[in-house]
Amino acid sequence: MPQRNNSAAPKSASRMIVQRPPSGRIREFGDSQTASKIRFTATLLRPAVKDTADTAVAHAKAVSRLTTASLRHGDSESTRLGGTWTFLTLPKQASAKLPARGMVSVEGTLNGFPFQATLEPDGQGGHWLKVDRKLREAAGARAGDVVTLEIAPVAVEPEPTVPADLRKALAAAPSKAREAWSDITPLARRDWIQWITSGKRAETRVKRIETACDMLAKGKRRPCCFDRSGMYDKSLSCPVAEDSASTSRQKSSNARRSKR
C-alpha cells in the first residue's frame, strides 16, 4: 500500500500541488478528474473606484470569502480603493457548466498559466473571478485584454481562510463548537464563512458569528436556509467595472441636466 503524502501544500499556485486520491494514483495540479474542462475567453476588467462606503465594504466582504488557494498569488492589500486587481465575468455558457450557482473552487489555466481559485457568485446565477496583479502579470495580461481560460472544479476542496473575528469567537466558544468546526468539511466551513460575511451590516455579521458558534455547539453542521447564490436575497453581486461606472455616472449627470 502506498504511503500517504503528508507534506504541506505549497504556498504558490505556480508550484505543483501533488495529492493522492484513494486509488493511490498521484494527482498533479491541473489534473481535475471530477468534470470536463470548461474553455472560454473573457475580458479582464478593472473595478471602478467605489463611490460609497457601502460598496467598499461589500467588496471587502467578497475578498474575505476567497479561499486560501485563491490568495496564493498574494496582493490582498491591493484590493483597497483604486487597487491593482482586476476581475472577469464568466460567459453564461461557461458558468452554466459549473456544478453550483454559489461559490465554486476551480483549478486550471489563465493564458496557459496554472492557478487555483474560488469563483464568486454574481447574484444572477453566474460567476466572476478576481484576478490579482501577480496572476495577471504571470499570465502576461493587462486590464482590457481578452484572456483564455480552461478550468474545472477541484477534486479536493481547498481550506477556506477563516476571518479574524470568527476565529476569535471560535476560540472563546464552548469546546463542542470548536470540535464541530474541526470535524466538518472544508466546504461546510466555507458555507459558514460565506453566510457570516454576506451580511450587509456590521451588526448582522456580529449576530451571525454568535449564532454560528451556538449552532455548532449544538451539533449543527451547516447554516440553515442559506442562499449561496445570492439570487433570492440579493446579498451578492459582481464588482462594477470602471467603464460601466463611468457610463452610469454620465447618464445620471445627463438626466439631471435635462431636468433643469
N, C-alpha and C positions, 0 to 999 in steps of 0.2 A: 504493500500500500504506500503510495507517495506521501511524503511529509507535507504538512500544511505550511504555506508561506506566511509567517507572522511578522514579516518586516513592515515597517511603517510605510504608508503611501507617500510618494514623492511630493514635494511642495510645488513643483512646477508642472503645469499641464503639458508642457512641451516634452517632458521626460516620459518614458514608457511606464505605464501602470500595468503590473502583472498581477492577475488574480487567478485563483484555482477553483473552478466550479466543482460540484460534487462528482462529476465524471472523472476528475483527475487531469483533464486536459487543461494546459496552461492557456489562459485567456489574456491577450495583449490589448493595450489601449487601441480603440478604434475597431475592435472585433466584436461588435454587438451581435448577439445571437437571437435576441427576442423579437426583432422586427426587421423588415426590409429597410434599406437605406432610402431616405427621403432627400431628393435632389431638387434644388431650386436656386433662383437668383433673387437678390433683394438690394435695395439702395440703402447705404449707410446714412443715417440721419443724425444731425446734431440737435440735442434738445434745446428748446427755447429757454432763454433766461426767464426764471419764474417771476410772474408779475405780483403774486401774493404769497404771504406766509403759508397759507393753506396748501397751495400746490407744492411748495418747497417741502413741507412736512410729508405730503403724500408720496413724493418721490423718494425721500429719505427712508420711508417705510418700505417702499418697493425694493430699494437696495438692501435693506437689512434682512429681507427674506431670502436673498440669494444664498445658495449653499456655499460651503467651503470650497467645493470644486470650482464653482463659477468665479470665485475670488482668487484662484491660484495665480492669476496674472497680476494681482495687486491693484494699485491705483485707486483704492477705496476713497482716499481723500479728494480725488478729482471729481467726485460726484456732487460736490458742492456747486452753488450757483456759478454758471459760466465755466464749468469744469471741462476736462478734455475727453470725457467718454462720449460714445456715440451709441446708437441703437438701430435696430432694424425690425420691421414687422414681417411676419411670415405671410406668404400668399395664402389665400383661403384654402386652395387645393392642398398645400403642404400641411397647414395646420389641421385640416380635416383628417389627415392620415395618422395623427398622434392619438394615443390611447385615452386621453382625458382632455377636458376643457379647462382644467385647472393647471397648476404648475406641473411641468414635465421635465425631468432631468434627462439630458441627452449628451451624446458624445459624437464627434465627427470631425469635419474639417471646414475651415473657412479659407477660401482661396488656396486650399491644399495644406494649410497649417492646422495641426491637430489641437482640439480643445475639448473641454467638458464643461457644461454649464446647466443651469436650470432655467427653462423658458418660463416667462411670466404670462398669466392670462391677461387679455386686454379688456375683459368685461363684456365682450361681444361675441364670445365663442372662439376667438382667435388667440394668438400668442405673439409675444415680442421678446427680443433678445438684447440684453445690454452687452455692448462691445467696448471694453475699456481700451485705453491707449496702447498698452503693451501688446494685447492681442491684435489690435488693428495694425500696429506697426509691423508685428511679426508676419501678418498676412499681406503686408505691402499695400494697404488700402488707406484712403482718406475719406473724410465726410463728403458725401455726394457721389462716391464711386458705387458702381454696381458690383456686388461681390457674389461669389458662387459658394454655396454651402451644400454639404452632404451630411446628414445627421440621422441618428436612430436613437430610440430610448435606451438608456443604460440597462445592462443586465443586473448590476448591483447598485442600489440606490446609495448616493453619497451621504455622508453625515452632514446635517444642516448646522449652520452657525447659530448658537444659542445667544439671543440678545442679553446684554449685561443685566438688565432689570429682572428678566425671567430667571437667569442663572442665580442671582442673589436671592430671589424669592424661593427657589427650589432648595437652596442651601439652608434656609430658615424654616422650611416646611417640615411636616411630620415625616418620619423615615419612610412610611408607606408610600408617600408621594414620590420620594426620590427613588425608591425601589421600582415603582411602576414606570417612572420615566426611563430608568435604565433598562427595563425589561421590554418596553415597546420597540417597534421597528423604527429605523431612521425615517421612513415615510410617515409614520404616525407622529413622530416628533416634529416633522416638517409641518404637518397639519395643525398641530397645536400652535406652533410659532406663527404660521400664516393667519390663523384665527385671531391670535392676540394682536399682531401688528396691523391687521386690516381695519381695526377700529379707527374711526375718523377723529376722535377726540382723545386727549391725553387721559382724561378720567375714565374713558371706556377701556383703554389699554390697562390701566391700573386695576380696574374691576375684573377684567378678563384674566389677568395674571392670578388674582386671588381665587377666582372661580376655577381656573385650571389646576391650581395646587390642591384645592378642595376636592375636585372631581378625581384627580389622580390618586389622592389618598383613599378615596372610596372605591378605587378599582376601575374607574372609567378610563378606557384606553384611547378614545378618540373624542374630539369635540362634537357635540350634538347639533344636528340641524345646521350645518355649516355650508354655505355656498362657496365652494372652492373656485368656481369660475368667475364670480363677481357679476354674472349675467342678471341675477334676480335682485340682489340687494344693492347693486350699483356701487359697490365698495372698491372696485378695481378698475384701472384704465391704463392705456398705453401712454407713454410720455408724449407731449406735444412737440412736434418738430419745429425748428427755428423758423423756417419759411412759412409754415402753416400759421404760426402765431403772428408773424408779421402781417400776413394777408388778413387774418381775422381782425387785428387791430386797425388795419387800414379801412376795412369795411365798416367797422364801428365808427371810425372817425368821419368817414364819408356820410354815414347815416345821420350823425349829429349835425353835420354841416347842412344837410338837406332840410333839416327841421327848423333851421334858423330863418 
